[in-house]
Amino acid sequence: MMRLCLILLSFTAVCVTAQNNDVEFSVFTVTSKTMTVQWSGRADAASYRVTATPTNSPGQPVFAQFSGSTMMGSVRSLSPNTLYTLQLEALDHALNVLSTAETQQTTAPDVPSIETAYSKTSDSITVEFTQVSGASSYILRAESTTGDFFTEISVSNSPGTVTQLQPYTDYQLSVMSVNSGGRSQPSYPTEARTIIMAPMMNTSSPTNTTIQVAWNPVDHAVFYTLCIIREGSSTRLKINTTNAQMTFDELEAGTTYCIKGTAWDPEGHTGDDLTVCQITRPQTPDVTLVRVTQGRSLSISVYWVPVQGATYYLASTSNGLNCSTDSNYCYIIPVECGQNHTVTLEAFNNAGPSSPSPPADYKTYPCPPDNIWLEEPTAGSCLVRWDPVDHVDYYITFIKNDDGSEETCNGTTTSCPFYCTCGYTYFTSVFPHNQAGSSLYSPIRNYTTIPCCPQNVTINLISTETLEVTWSPVKGAELYETNAVVQGEQRVVQCNDTAPVCALSDLQCNSAYSVKVIPCCEHRGCNHTCEPHLHQTAPCSPEILNMTQLSGSAYRVDYSAPNDHNTSYTVTATGRYDRHVCQSNGSSCDLTQLACGVTYEVTAVAIASVGWSLPAFTKVLETGPCCPASVNVTQVTQAMSNVTWQMAKGARSYVTALSSPRGSARCHTTDTHCVMGCITCGTNYSLSLEAFSSTGHMSQCSYHGFSSSPCCPTGIRFYPLVNSTLRVRWHSSGPRLHRHSVDLLGAGANYSCEAAVGATYCDVHHMACGDVYTVMVEPEGGHFCQPRTFSVPCPGSNAGFVFSRRRRSLNSKW
């Protein structure tokens, strides 16, 4: 296996490796006539022999012998640019070959020679040299004589130039040939010096007729030559100077001049030359037109005549705006409205700006007003106002309402009157004008007039304390505010809605409300000038305070009357089978002909022209029990009577009373009869009966008078008269209005007599003596007197009248 390695350093090293058995053999480096080889040693080798044999050309082999400890050696006296076969033999002490290795390598070309070396620029030296056969390229080597610089460069042929050198510096130069095998030995060196550098000129044009040139002094330069020529001209101007600056004047504006500068060294050699071109500043341009233009934004157009040598132009305003262009016009955007300024123009090129042109005046169109507002001093009369604007000749005001119609007005004042209708929205804009034109835009101020008052307002009482208000919708109203207030009161009932209907509830009864429908809109507010409408709420409900029985079938109902005097009240009593009604304008009403012993539900309602109130809370009226249809009084004794009556409807208990000036008697019972005691005889009694219900209601029942039986006489005495006549005398305790009858009942005969009215005695004729009689003296109509017993003796006897009292049986005549 063979390996070829080429290494180019400050010398050429070529590694060609051959391996045979355990020995590696390679070429380390070559020159034109020498090859240096290297190998790996064998421990048993006593020496090594290297043989170089030309491969493709005739010639004798060349060999070299080396000791067993040597591993690198050179073969000399070779021919340049020749391919050799190299063989390595490892030998023992007997010169027997232990192993071999071969490789091939070409020698470098022959050494060239330098013919001449010279410097054309301050940083390079050009070398001319002979070219040799077989060389593919050459290497130029430059080294400063002071030893502080070294460089090599590759060139393909002669001449070659070494660059990156220092001005006015001495160098030693040599050349080497190169082929695939390596490089030759350097040629014999030659010395050369670089020339001085050109002055590094800086130019400027301070005015449009001058050019200034300046540079830093060049080392080793004794003077300088400057040559100036105008572009496009063959006329030249050459000037020598020892200074480091120069000014050229009386030049043309906007014209390019080229200046060539060269420095001279002490030996009289010129150095590098450097040419720079400089244009003079442009001539001052003139503004021919300034025009304000309107587009998406306000701008001014500036026009001018182009000047020679200008690459672009800059137009600047006195308020700091500008525009630049390479044309003959430009636009300054944006420009503020309401401006009165000047514009100047400068032409520019690489030298700088020209002098500014004389200022040209311009005026922009007015700005829109900052503040626009509308006023409505009186309904229907509106006024647009705005703040004054500078630089204005007149104003045009546009007024458009939301139905599409539009009107305008123009003038020099800051106001515009117009007629406005309620419920409309007006959009206003104000455009100031001057000679430059109109402002591009205007703030739009909208003004919504107050909504119109609704028409066809209708108020209905839909319940006792609720008013339903309806009206026709009006233009411009976004919301309706309906208020109801009682005059003199602070409480306001209100409802807000977008619909033209509203229910005002929770109102006070029996109140006259002032109802106002107020239309509102967001921008203008509410129209509080609409006329109110009066409407009365229903009467307040009365409250039943008391129910009083006037008579057996009549009751008075007392109630609160919280309404005005134009209100009437109706009281209704409803029973199970009947219904009774009474009406009144006052605070009470009498119900008549109510059935006795019945429970009624009584309510009251107030009635006015606007409607009825809610009924009062119902109260229960229980009428008194019915009076018994008949009452009977039966006198049991002179001082005791039995009163009976029929069962009365609704009555649970009764109080029966007999009364007279001489006394009274009462009986309280749940029965339909009552025994009355303590009756005075001969007295007229009034009979009354009170029937009570289970709840305590009472009916007063009166009946015809009742007279007790006449009083029985007292102090009865018997007086015998002649002719068998017996006078019976008594005392009467009552008025003497009755006749008295006298009955004598004896065993043999009965006798009777009647006394005249008012008489207190009676005579019985033809009585038989010697008999016992029962005598009864009773007034007319009396039935409860007690009999007396006495005996009538015969004449001549000493016995007198003997009396005794006995109770008469109720079943007997007595």
C-alpha positions in Angstrom: 0.0 0.0 0.0 1.3 3.5 -0.9 0.2 6.9 0.6 1.0 10.3 -0.9 1.1 13.4 1.3 1.9 16.9 0.1 2.6 19.6 2.7 3.4 23.2 1.7 5.1 25.2 4.4 8.0 27.6 4.2 9.6 24.7 2.3 7.9 21.9 0.5 7.5 18.6 2.4 6.3 15.6 0.4 5.4 12.4 2.1 5.1 9.3 0.0 4.8 6.2 2.0 5.6 2.7 0.9 5.2 -0.3 3.1 6.7 -3.7 2.6 6.6 -6.3 5.2 7.3 -4.5 8.4 9.1 -1.4 7.0 7.4 1.9 6.2 9.1 4.1 3.7 8.2 7.7 2.6 9.5 10.9 1.1 9.7 13.7 3.6 10.6 16.6 1.3 12.1 17.4 -2.1 14.0 20.2 -3.9 15.2 20.6 -7.4 18.1 18.2 -6.9 17.5 16.5 -3.5 15.0 14.2 -1.9 14.8 13.5 1.8 13.2 10.2 2.8 12.2 8.6 6.1 11.5 5.0 7.2 10.6 2.9 10.1 13.6 0.8 11.4 14.1 -2.8 11.9 15.8 -4.1 15.0 17.9 -6.6 13.1 19.0 -4.2 10.3 22.6 -3.2 10.3 22.3 -0.6 7.6 19.9 0.9 5.0 20.4 1.7 1.3 18.2 4.1 -0.6 18.4 4.0 -4.4 16.7 6.7 -6.7 16.2 5.7 -10.3 14.7 8.0 -13.0 11.4 6.5 -14.0 10.6 8.0 -17.4 13.9 9.4 -18.5 17.4 8.0 -19.0 19.9 8.5 -16.3 22.0 6.7 -13.8 20.5 5.6 -10.5 21.7 7.5 -7.4 22.0 5.8 -4.1 22.9 6.5 -0.5 23.9 4.3 2.4 22.9 4.9 6.0 23.6 3.1 9.3 21.1 0.9 11.0 20.2 3.5 13.6 19.3 6.1 10.9 15.7 6.6 10.0 15.9 9.7 7.7 18.3 10.6 4.9 18.7 12.6 1.7 19.6 11.5 -1.8 21.4 14.3 -3.7 22.6 15.0 -7.2 19.2 14.4 -8.7 17.8 16.1 -11.9 15.2 18.8 -11.5 11.6 18.1 -12.4 12.2 14.3 -12.8 10.1 11.4 -11.5 12.2 9.0 -9.5 11.5 5.5 -8.1 12.9 5.3 -4.6 13.8 1.9 -3.1 14.7 1.2 0.6 16.7 -1.9 1.5 17.2 -3.0 5.0 20.6 -4.9 5.2 22.2 -7.1 7.8 25.9 -7.1 8.6 26.5 -9.4 5.7 24.7 -6.9 3.4 21.9 -9.3 2.9 18.6 -7.7 2.2 16.2 -8.2 5.0 13.3 -6.3 3.6 12.6 -3.7 0.9 10.2 -0.8 0.3 9.5 1.4 -2.7 7.9 4.8 -3.5 7.9 7.4 -6.3 8.3 11.1 -6.2 9.1 14.0 -8.6 11.9 16.6 -7.9 11.1 20.3 -7.8 11.7 22.4 -11.0 14.9 24.3 -11.5 15.7 27.5 -9.6 14.5 30.6 -11.5 16.4 34.0 -11.5 15.2 37.5 -11.0 15.8 39.9 -13.9 14.5 43.1 -12.4 12.3 44.5 -9.5 10.6 47.9 -9.3 7.7 49.7 -7.4 4.7 51.1 -9.2 2.7 51.8 -6.1 3.6 52.6 -2.6 2.4 49.3 -1.3 3.8 46.9 -3.9 6.9 45.8 -5.9 6.8 44.1 -9.2 9.3 41.3 -10.0 10.3 40.1 -13.4 12.0 36.6 -13.5 13.0 33.8 -15.8 10.5 31.0 -16.1 11.8 27.4 -15.8 10.6 24.1 -17.3 8.1 22.0 -15.4 7.0 24.8 -13.0 3.3 25.0 -12.5 3.6 28.2 -10.4 6.1 30.5 -8.6 6.5 31.8 -5.2 7.6 35.4 -4.6 9.2 36.1 -1.3 9.7 39.6 0.2 11.5 40.4 3.4 12.2 43.8 4.8 15.9 44.7 5.2 15.2 45.4 8.8 13.9 41.9 9.3 10.5 42.9 10.7 8.4 41.9 7.7 8.2 38.6 5.7 5.7 37.5 3.1 5.3 35.0 0.3 2.8 35.0 -2.5 2.0 32.6 -5.3 2.0 33.8 -8.9 1.4 31.8 -12.1 4.1 33.5 -14.3 6.4 36.5 -14.6 6.1 39.3 -13.8 4.6 39.0 -10.3 3.7 41.6 -7.8 4.1 41.5 -4.0 1.5 43.6 -2.3 0.6 44.9 1.2 4.0 46.5 1.5 4.9 49.8 3.3 5.6 53.0 1.3 9.1 54.1 0.8 10.6 50.9 2.4 13.5 48.6 1.2 12.8 44.9 0.7 14.8 41.8 -0.4 13.0 39.7 -3.0 13.5 36.1 -4.2 11.6 33.7 -6.4 11.0 29.9 -6.2 9.5 27.5 -8.8 6.8 25.0 -7.8 5.5 21.8 -9.3 3.7 18.7 -8.0 6.8 17.5 -6.3 7.5 20.6 -4.3 9.3 23.9 -4.5 12.8 24.8 -5.7 15.5 26.6 -3.7 15.0 30.4 -3.6 16.8 32.4 -6.2 19.5 34.9 -5.4 17.8 37.9 -3.6 17.4 41.3 -5.2 16.7 44.6 -3.3 14.0 47.1 -4.3 12.2 50.2 -2.6 8.6 51.1 -2.7 7.6 54.6 -3.8 6.1 57.1 -1.5 2.3 57.2 -1.1 0.0 59.7 -2.7 -1.5 62.5 -0.6 -4.9 61.4 0.8 -6.9 64.4 -0.3 -10.1 65.5 1.3 -12.2 67.9 -0.8 -15.2 70.1 0.0 -17.1 72.9 -1.7 -17.8 75.6 0.8 -19.6 77.7 -1.8 -21.0 77.0 -5.3 -17.8 78.5 -6.9 -15.0 77.1 -4.7 -13.4 73.7 -3.9 -11.1 73.2 -1.0 -8.5 70.4 -1.0 -6.6 69.3 2.1 -4.5 66.3 3.1 -2.1 65.1 5.8 1.6 65.6 4.9 3.2 62.5 3.3 6.3 61.0 4.9 9.5 61.6 2.9 7.6 63.9 0.4 9.3 67.2 -0.5 6.5 68.8 -2.5 3.2 68.0 -4.2 1.7 68.4 -7.6 -2.1 69.0 -8.0 -3.9 68.9 -11.3 -7.5 70.0 -11.7 -9.8 69.4 -14.7 -13.5 70.1 -15.2 -15.6 67.1 -16.0 -16.2 66.9 -19.8 -13.4 69.4 -20.5 -9.8 68.9 -21.7 -8.5 72.1 -20.0 -6.2 71.3 -17.1 -4.6 73.4 -14.4 -1.5 72.0 -12.6 -0.1 73.5 -9.5 3.0 72.5 -7.4 2.9 73.2 -3.7 4.7 72.3 -0.5 1.5 73.1 1.6 -1.0 70.4 2.6 -4.0 72.3 1.4 -5.3 74.2 -1.7 -8.4 76.2 -2.7 -9.7 76.4 -6.2 -12.1 79.3 -6.9 -14.1 80.9 -9.7 -15.5 77.6 -10.5 -18.9 76.9 -12.0 -21.8 76.0 -9.7 -23.0 72.5 -9.7 -20.1 71.3 -11.7 -17.9 68.3 -11.1 -14.1 68.8 -11.0 -11.5 66.0 -10.7 -8.2 66.7 -8.9 -5.1 64.5 -9.2 -2.5 64.7 -6.4 1.1 63.3 -6.5 3.9 63.5 -3.9 7.7 63.7 -4.7 10.4 62.0 -2.7 13.9 63.4 -2.1 15.3 61.4 -5.0 13.0 63.2 -7.4 10.7 60.2 -7.9 7.0 60.6 -8.0 5.0 58.5 -5.7 1.5 57.3 -6.1 -1.1 59.5 -7.6 -4.6 59.9 -6.3 -7.5 61.4 -8.1 -10.6 62.7 -6.3 -13.6 64.3 -7.9 -15.6 67.0 -6.2 -18.8 68.8 -7.3 -19.4 72.4 -6.4 -22.5 73.3 -4.6 -25.7 74.0 -6.7 -26.8 77.4 -7.7 -29.6 78.9 -5.5 -33.0 77.8 -7.0 -36.0 80.1 -7.2 -39.5 79.1 -6.0 -42.0 79.7 -8.9 -45.3 78.5 -7.3 -46.7 77.5 -3.9 -50.1 76.0 -3.9 -52.3 74.6 -1.2 -53.8 71.3 -2.2 -56.6 69.3 -0.7 -56.6 65.6 -0.6 -56.9 63.0 2.2 -54.7 65.4 4.2 -53.8 69.1 3.7 -50.6 69.7 1.9 -48.8 72.4 -0.1 -47.2 72.0 -3.5 -43.9 73.8 -4.1 -42.7 74.3 -7.7 -39.3 75.6 -8.9 -36.9 75.7 -11.9 -34.2 73.0 -11.7 -30.6 74.1 -11.3 -27.4 72.4 -12.6 -25.7 69.9 -10.5 -28.5 69.4 -8.0 -29.2 65.9 -7.0 -32.2 66.7 -4.8 -34.1 69.7 -3.4 -35.4 70.5 0.1 -38.3 72.8 0.6 -38.7 74.0 4.2 -41.5 76.0 5.8 -41.1 78.6 8.4 -42.9 76.4 10.9 -40.5 73.5 10.5 -42.1 71.3 7.8 -40.2 70.2 4.7 -40.2 67.9 1.7 -37.4 66.7 -0.5 -37.3 65.4 -4.1 -35.1 65.1 -7.1 -37.8 66.6 -9.3 -38.9 70.2 -9.7 -41.8 70.1 -7.2 -42.7 68.4 -4.0 -45.5 68.2 -1.5 -45.3 69.1 2.1 -47.6 66.7 4.1 -49.2 67.2 6.4 -49.7 70.9 6.6 -51.8 72.4 9.4 -54.8 74.3 8.6 -55.1 78.0 9.5 -51.4 78.7 8.8 -49.7 81.8 7.3 -46.1 81.0 6.7 -43.3 81.1 4.1 -41.4 78.4 2.3 -37.7 78.4 1.1 -35.9 76.1 -1.2 -32.4 74.6 -1.2 -30.7 72.6 -3.8 -28.4 69.7 -2.6 -25.7 67.6 -4.1 -22.7 65.8 -2.6 -21.0 69.1 -1.9 -23.9 70.3 0.3 -26.8 72.7 0.0 -27.1 75.8 -2.0 -28.0 79.1 -0.4 -31.7 79.2 0.5 -34.1 80.8 -2.0 -36.0 84.0 -1.1 -39.0 83.0 1.1 -42.3 82.6 -0.7 -45.5 83.3 1.3 -48.4 80.8 1.5 -51.6 80.6 3.5 -53.5 77.4 4.2 -57.3 77.1 4.4 -58.9 77.8 7.7 -59.2 75.2 10.5 -62.6 74.0 11.5 -64.0 75.6 14.6 -62.9 73.9 17.8 -66.2 74.3 19.4 -69.7 74.2 17.8 -72.8 74.2 19.9 -76.5 74.7 19.4 -78.9 76.8 21.4 -82.7 76.9 21.5 -83.6 80.3 23.2 -87.3 79.7 22.5 -89.2 76.7 21.3 -88.8 76.4 17.6 -86.0 79.0 17.3 -82.6 77.4 17.2 -79.1 78.9 16.8 -75.8 77.4 15.8 -72.8 79.0 17.4 -69.1 78.4 17.1 -65.8 79.8 18.2 -64.0 82.2 15.9 -61.3 80.9 13.5 -58.2 82.7 12.3 -57.6 83.6 8.6 -61.3 83.3 7.7 -63.2 85.3 5.0 -66.6 83.7 5.6 -68.4 80.7 7.0 -70.9 78.2 5.5 -73.1 76.3 7.9 -74.9 73.1 6.9 -78.0 72.1 8.9 -79.6 68.7 8.2 -82.3 67.0 10.2 -83.0 63.3 10.5 -85.8 63.3 7.8 -83.1 64.2 5.2 -83.9 67.8 4.6 -81.0 70.3 4.6 -80.5 74.0 4.7 -77.4 76.2 4.7 -76.5 79.7 5.7 -73.3 81.7 5.1 -71.9 84.8 6.6 -69.0 86.4 8.4 -70.5 86.1 11.9 -70.1 83.1 14.2 -73.7 82.2 14.5 -76.5 80.9 12.3 -80.2 81.0 13.2 -82.7 78.4 11.9 -86.2 77.2 12.6 -86.3 73.9 14.5 -89.2 71.6 15.1 -89.8 69.6 18.3 -88.9 66.0 18.2 -86.2 66.3 15.5 -82.4 65.7 15.5 -80.4 68.3 13.7 -76.8 67.7 12.5 -74.8 70.8 12.0 -71.3 71.5 10.6 -69.4 74.7 10.0 -66.9 75.2 7.2 -64.7 78.3 7.3 -63.5 79.6 3.9 -60.6 81.8 2.8 -58.7 82.3 -0.5 -57.0 78.9 0.0 -60.3 77.2 0.1 -62.5 75.6 2.7 -61.6 73.6 5.7 -61.4 69.9 4.8 -63.8 68.8 7.5 -65.9 70.1 10.3 -67.0 68.6 13.6 -70.6 67.5 13.3 -72.7 68.5 16.3 -76.1 66.9 16.6 -78.8 68.6 18.5 -82.1 66.9 19.3 -85.0 69.3 20.0 -87.2 68.5 22.9 -89.8 65.9 22.0 -93.2 67.1 21.2 -96.0 66.8 23.8 -98.2 63.8 23.2 -101.6 64.2 21.7 -104.8 62.3 22.3 -104.0 61.7 26.0 -106.7 59.4 27.4 -107.1 58.6 31.1 -109.3 55.7 32.2 -109.9 54.5 35.7 -109.3 50.8 35.4 -109.5 50.1 39.1 -110.3 52.1 42.2 -106.7 53.2 42.6 -105.2 52.7 39.1 -105.3 55.0 36.1 -104.5 53.8 32.7 -103.0 56.6 30.5 -102.7 56.2 26.7 -101.5 58.7 24.1 -100.3 58.9 20.6 -96.6 58.3 20.1 -94.6 61.4 19.3 -91.4 61.8 17.2 -88.2 62.1 19.0 -89.4 60.5 22.2 -87.4 57.5 23.4 -89.0 57.3 26.7 -92.2 58.6 28.3 -92.3 59.6 31.9 -95.8 59.7 33.3 -96.3 61.5 36.6 -99.4 61.8 38.8 -99.5 64.1 41.7 -102.2 65.4 44.0 -102.1 69.1 44.3 -100.3 70.3 47.4 -98.7 67.0 48.1 -95.1 65.9 47.6 -95.6 62.3 46.7 -95.4 61.7 43.0 -96.5 58.5 41.4 -94.4 57.8 38.3 -94.0 55.2 35.6 -91.4 55.2 32.8 -91.9 53.2 29.6 -91.1 53.3 25.9 -94.6 52.4 25.0 -97.4 55.0 24.7 -99.4 53.5 27.6 -98.9 53.6 31.3 -100.7 52.3 34.3 -100.4 54.5 37.4 -101.2 52.4 40.4 -101.2 52.7 44.1 -102.9 56.0 43.9 -104.9 57.6 46.6 -108.6 57.1 46.5 -110.9 60.1 46.3 -108.1 62.3 44.9 -107.9 64.5 41.9 -104.6 63.7 40.2 -102.8 66.0 37.9 -101.4 63.5 35.3 -98.7 64.7 32.9 -97.1 62.7 30.1 -93.5 63.9 29.7 -91.7 62.7 26.5 -87.9 62.3 26.9 -84.9 61.6 24.7 -81.4 60.8 25.6 -79.8 63.8 24.0 -82.2 66.5 24.9 -83.8 65.4 28.1 -87.5 65.7 28.9 -90.2 68.1 27.8 -91.7 69.4 31.0 -93.9 72.0 29.3 -96.7 69.5 28.4 -100.1 70.3 29.8 -101.3 68.2 32.7 -104.6 66.4 32.7 -106.9 66.1 35.8 -108.6 62.9 36.7 -110.3 61.7 39.8 -109.7 58.4 41.4 -112.5 56.3 42.7 -114.0 57.1 46.1 -112.4 55.7 49.2 -114.1 52.7 50.7 -116.2 53.6 53.7 -115.8 51.8 57.0 -118.8 50.6 58.8 -118.5 52.0 62.3 -121.7 51.0 64.1 -125.1 49.5 63.5 -127.9 50.6 65.8 -131.4 49.3 66.0 -133.9 52.1 65.6 -137.0 49.9 65.8 -138.0 46.4 65.5 -137.2 46.3 61.7 -135.2 49.5 61.3 -131.4 49.8 61.8 -129.1 52.7 61.4 -125.7 52.0 59.9 -123.0 54.5 60.7 -119.9 54.6 58.5 -116.9 56.7 57.8 -117.4 59.1 54.9 -113.8 59.9 53.7 -114.9 61.4 50.4 -116.0 64.8 49.2 -119.6 66.0 49.4 -120.5 64.8 45.9 -120.2 61.2 46.9 -123.1 59.1 47.8 -123.1 55.9 49.8 -125.1 52.7 49.3 -125.5 50.3 52.2 -126.6 46.8 51.4 -127.9 44.2 53.9 -128.0 40.7 52.4 -129.9 37.9 54.2 -130.5 34.4 53.2 -133.8 35.1 51.5 -133.9 38.9 51.2 -131.8 41.9 50.4 -132.3 45.5 51.6 -130.6 48.7 50.4 -130.4 52.2 51.6 -128.6 55.3 50.1 -127.4 58.4 51.7 -125.1 61.4 51.1 -124.2 61.5 54.8 -122.3 59.3 57.2 -125.3 57.1 58.1 -128.0 55.2 56.4 -131.2 53.6 57.8 -132.1 50.1 56.7 -135.8 49.4 57.2 -138.2 46.5 57.0 -135.6 44.1 58.0 -136.9 40.7 58.9 -136.7 39.9 62.6 -134.6 37.0 63.7 -132.4 37.1 60.6 -128.6 37.4 60.2 -127.6 39.9 57.5 -124.2 40.7 55.9 -124.0 44.4 55.7 -121.5 46.3 53.5 -121.2 49.8 52.1 -119.9 51.3 48.9 -119.1 54.9 47.9 -120.4 56.1 44.5 -119.1 59.1 42.6 -119.3 60.3 39.0 -115.9 58.6 38.2 -117.0 55.2 39.6 -117.5 53.1 42.7 -115.2 52.5 45.6 -114.3 49.1 46.8 -116.9 47.8 49.1 -116.4 48.2 52.8 -115.5 45.2 54.9 -118.6 43.2 55.6 -120.1 43.3 59.0 -122.7 40.9 60.4 -126.1 42.4 61.5 -128.3 40.1 63.5 -131.8 41.6 63.8 -133.7 41.2 67.0 -135.9 38.2 67.5 -139.4 38.4 66.3 -142.1 39.3 68.8 -144.6 36.6 69.7 -147.7 36.8 67.6 -149.9 36.8 70.7 -149.6 37.1 74.5 -152.3 36.0 76.9 -152.5 37.1 80.5 -154.6 35.0 82.9 -155.0 36.3 86.5 -154.6 33.5 88.9 -155.3 35.4 92.0 -155.9 38.9 92.8 -152.1 39.5 93.1 -150.8 36.8 90.6 -151.2 36.4 86.9 -150.0 33.8 84.3 -148.6 35.2 81.1 -148.2 32.9 78.0 -147.1 33.6 74.4 -146.2 31.9 71.2 -142.6 30.8 70.4 -140.8 33.8 68.6 -138.4 33.4 65.7 -134.8 34.0 66.7 -135.6 34.3 70.4 -133.9 32.2 73.0 -135.0 34.0 76.2 -137.7 36.5 77.1 -138.3 39.2 79.6 -141.9 39.8 80.3 -142.9 43.0 82.2 -146.1 44.3 83.7 -145.9 47.9 84.8 -148.2 50.4 86.3 -147.8 53.6 88.3 -148.5 51.5 91.4 -145.8 48.9 90.7 -144.3 46.5 88.2 -143.5 42.9 87.8 -140.9 41.2 85.6 -140.1 37.7 84.6 -137.0 36.4 82.7 -137.4 32.9 81.2 -136.5 30.7 78.3 -140.1 29.3 78.4 -143.1 30.6 76.6 -144.9 31.4 79.8 -144.3 33.1 83.0 -146.2 33.5 86.4 -146.2 37.1 87.5 -146.7 37.9 91.2 -147.1 41.1 93.2 -150.0 42.3 91.1 -152.0 45.2 92.5 -155.7 44.8 92.2 -157.7 47.3 90.4 -154.8 48.6 88.4 -154.2 49.0 84.7 -151.0 47.4 83.6 -148.9 47.8 80.4 -147.6 44.5 79.1 -144.3 44.4 77.3 -142.1 41.5 76.2 -138.4 41.6 75.3 -137.2 38.8 73.1 -133.5 38.0 73.2 -131.4 36.1 70.7 -128.6 33.8 71.6 -126.1 36.6 70.9 -127.9 39.1 73.1 -129.9 41.0 70.5 -133.3 42.1 71.9 -136.6 43.0 70.4 -139.0 45.1 72.4 -142.6 43.9 72.0 -145.5 45.9 73.3 -149.0 44.6 73.7 -152.5 45.9 74.8 -153.0 47.0 78.3 -154.0 44.6 81.1 -156.2 45.5 84.1 -156.1 43.5 87.2 -159.4 42.6 88.8 -160.9 45.2 91.1 -159.8 45.2 94.7 -161.9 43.1 97.1 -163.6 45.3 99.7 -162.3 45.3 103.2 -163.8 46.0 106.6 -167.0 44.1 105.8 -169.6 44.7 108.5 -173.1 43.5 109.0 -175.9 45.6 110.5 -179.3 44.1 111.1 -182.2 46.3 110.2 -185.9 46.1 110.7 -188.1 43.7 108.8 -185.5 41.0 108.6 -183.1 43.2 106.7 -179.4 42.9 106.9 -177.1 45.7 105.7 -173.8 44.7 104.6 -171.2 47.6 104.7 -167.6 47.6 103.4 -164.7 49.7 102.6 -163.5 50.0 99.0 -159.7 50.4 98.5 -159.8 51.5 94.9 -161.7 54.1 93.0 -165.4 53.7 93.4 -166.1 52.9 89.8 -167.5 49.5 90.2 -170.7 48.1 91.6 -170.4 45.6 94.3 -172.5 42.5 94.6 -173.3 40.7 97.9 -174.1 37.0 98.0 -175.1 35.2 101.2 -175.3 31.5 101.0 -177.0 29.7 103.9 -178.1 26.2 104.7 -181.7 27.1 104.1 -181.7 29.9 101.7 -179.4 32.1 99.6 -179.7 35.9 99.4 -178.0 38.6 97.3 -178.1 42.3 96.7 -176.2 44.8 94.5 -175.0 48.1 95.6 -175.1 51.1 93.4 -172.0 52.4 91.7 -169.8 54.0 94.3 -172.0 52.7 97.2 -170.3 50.9 100.0 -173.2 49.0 101.4 -176.0 46.8 100.3 -179.2 45.7 102.1 -180.4 42.1 102.1 -184.1 41.8 102.8 -186.2 38.9 104.3 -183.3 37.0 105.7 -184.0 34.0 107.9 -182.5 34.2 111.3 -180.7 31.6 113.2 -178.7 30.3 110.2 -175.0 30.4 109.3 -174.2 32.2 106.0 -171.2 32.5 103.8 -171.1 36.0 102.5 -169.1 37.2 99.4 -168.7 40.9 98.7 -167.1 41.4 95.3 -166.7 44.3 93.0 -168.0 44.1 89.5 -165.5 42.0 87.5 -163.7 40.7 90.6 -163.4 37.0 91.1 -160.7 36.6 93.6 -162.3 38.0 96.9 -162.3 35.8 99.9 -165.7 34.8 101.4 -166.7 35.4 105.0 -168.8 33.2 107.3 -171.3 34.5 109.9 -174.5 33.5 111.7 -177.7 35.5 111.9 -179.3 35.1 115.3 -183.0 35.4 115.8 -184.5 38.3 117.6 -184.4 38.1 121.4 -181.3 36.1 121.6 -178.2 37.5 123.1 -175.8 36.3 120.4 -174.4 38.8 118.0 -173.1 38.3 114.4 -170.3 35.9 114.3 -167.9 36.0 111.2 -165.3 33.6 110.0 -163.0 33.6 106.8 -162.5 30.7 104.5 -160.8 30.3 101.2 -163.0 29.7 98.3 -162.3 26.9 96.0 -161.4 28.1 92.5 -164.0 25.8 91.2 -166.8 27.1 93.3 -168.8 30.1 92.7 -167.0 31.9 95.5 
